[in-house]
Amino acid sequence: MSSLADVCRNCYCEGITECLLADIPMPNFSKIDCELAKLEEQEDAVEAQQDADKKLIKAPQERLQVLRAKSRRLRKQKK
């Protein structure tokens, strides 16, 4: 801890004996928050569309599997 100064470099360079914290305004993240909210909404919409597409694709695939199984059973019965 001895290597750390009790005052900041700015106060030391300006010859001020007391180190006073400067008033630094908090950054305004509202624009970033709005943009993130928009991106999250778009991401949710894309995920919902992907889920709908998966369901749309899954139903015909299941029907095709059932029909193939039925076809195999019928072929076995012919033999």
C-alpha positions as a Markdown table, in Angstrom:
| # | Residue | x | y | z |
|---|---|---|---|---|
| 1 | Met | 0.0 | 0.0 | 0.0 |
| 2 | Ser | 2.9 | 2.3 | 0.4 |
| 3 | Ser | 3.2 | 2.6 | -3.4 |
| 4 | Leu | -0.2 | 4.1 | -3.6 |
| 5 | Ala | -0.5 | 7.9 | -3.2 |
| 6 | Asp | -3.1 | 9.3 | -0.8 |
| 7 | Val | -4.1 | 11.9 | -3.5 |
| 8 | Cys | -4.8 | 11.5 | -7.1 |
| 9 | Arg | -2.3 | 12.6 | -9.7 |
| 10 | Asn | -4.5 | 15.5 | -10.9 |
| 11 | Cys | -4.6 | 17.1 | -7.4 |
| 12 | Tyr | -0.9 | 16.6 | -7.0 |
| 13 | Cys | 0.0 | 18.2 | -10.3 |
| 14 | Glu | -2.3 | 21.2 | -9.7 |
| 15 | Gly | -0.9 | 21.8 | -6.2 |
| 16 | Ile | -4.1 | 21.1 | -4.4 |
| 17 | Thr | -3.6 | 19.8 | -0.9 |
| 18 | Glu | -6.9 | 18.0 | -0.6 |
| 19 | Cys | -8.0 | 15.4 | -3.2 |
| 20 | Leu | -11.6 | 16.2 | -4.1 |
| 21 | Leu | -13.5 | 13.8 | -6.3 |
| 22 | Ala | -14.7 | 15.5 | -9.4 |
| 23 | Asp | -18.4 | 15.4 | -10.3 |
| 24 | Ile | -18.5 | 12.9 | -13.1 |
| 25 | Pro | -22.1 | 12.5 | -14.4 |
| 26 | Met | -23.3 | 8.9 | -14.7 |
| 27 | Pro | -23.4 | 7.9 | -18.3 |
| 28 | Asn | -26.8 | 7.8 | -20.0 |
| 29 | Phe | -27.4 | 4.2 | -21.2 |
| 30 | Ser | -31.0 | 4.8 | -22.2 |
| 31 | Lys | -30.2 | 4.6 | -25.9 |
| 32 | Ile | -28.3 | 1.4 | -25.5 |
| 33 | Asp | -31.1 | 0.0 | -23.3 |
| 34 | Cys | -33.7 | 0.8 | -26.0 |
| 35 | Glu | -31.5 | -0.7 | -28.7 |
| 36 | Leu | -31.0 | -3.9 | -26.6 |
| 37 | Ala | -34.7 | -4.1 | -26.0 |
| 38 | Lys | -35.4 | -3.9 | -29.7 |
| 39 | Leu | -32.8 | -6.5 | -30.4 |
| 40 | Glu | -34.3 | -8.8 | -27.8 |
| 41 | Glu | -37.8 | -8.4 | -29.3 |
| 42 | Gln | -36.4 | -9.2 | -32.7 |
| 43 | Glu | -34.6 | -12.2 | -31.3 |
| 44 | Asp | -37.7 | -13.5 | -29.6 |
| 45 | Ala | -39.7 | -13.1 | -32.9 |
| 46 | Val | -37.1 | -15.0 | -34.8 |
| 47 | Glu | -37.1 | -17.8 | -32.2 |
| 48 | Ala | -40.9 | -18.0 | -32.3 |
| 49 | Gln | -40.8 | -18.2 | -36.1 |
| 50 | Gln | -38.1 | -21.0 | -35.9 |
| 51 | Asp | -40.3 | -22.9 | -33.4 |
| 52 | Ala | -43.3 | -22.6 | -35.7 |
| 53 | Asp | -41.2 | -23.7 | -38.7 |
| 54 | Lys | -40.0 | -26.7 | -36.7 |
| 55 | Lys | -43.6 | -27.7 | -35.8 |
| 56 | Leu | -44.6 | -27.2 | -39.4 |
| 57 | Ile | -41.8 | -29.5 | -40.6 |
| 58 | Lys | -42.2 | -32.0 | -37.8 |
| 59 | Ala | -45.8 | -33.0 | -38.6 |
| 60 | Pro | -45.2 | -34.1 | -42.2 |
| 61 | Gln | -42.1 | -35.9 | -41.1 |
| 62 | Glu | -44.1 | -37.9 | -38.5 |
| 63 | Arg | -46.8 | -38.7 | -41.1 |
| 64 | Leu | -44.1 | -39.9 | -43.5 |
| 65 | Gln | -42.6 | -42.1 | -40.9 |
| 66 | Val | -46.1 | -43.6 | -40.1 |
| 67 | Leu | -46.7 | -44.2 | -43.8 |
| 68 | Arg | -43.4 | -45.8 | -44.3 |
| 69 | Ala | -44.0 | -48.1 | -41.3 |
| 70 | Lys | -47.4 | -49.0 | -42.7 |
| 71 | Ser | -45.8 | -49.7 | -46.1 |
| 72 | Arg | -43.2 | -52.0 | -44.5 |
| 73 | Arg | -46.0 | -53.9 | -42.7 |
| 74 | Leu | -48.0 | -54.3 | -45.9 |
| 75 | Arg | -44.9 | -55.6 | -47.8 |
| 76 | Lys | -44.2 | -58.1 | -45.0 |
| 77 | Gln | -47.8 | -59.3 | -45.2 |
| 78 | Lys | -47.6 | -59.9 | -48.9 |
| 79 | Lys | -44.6 | -62.3 | -48.5 |
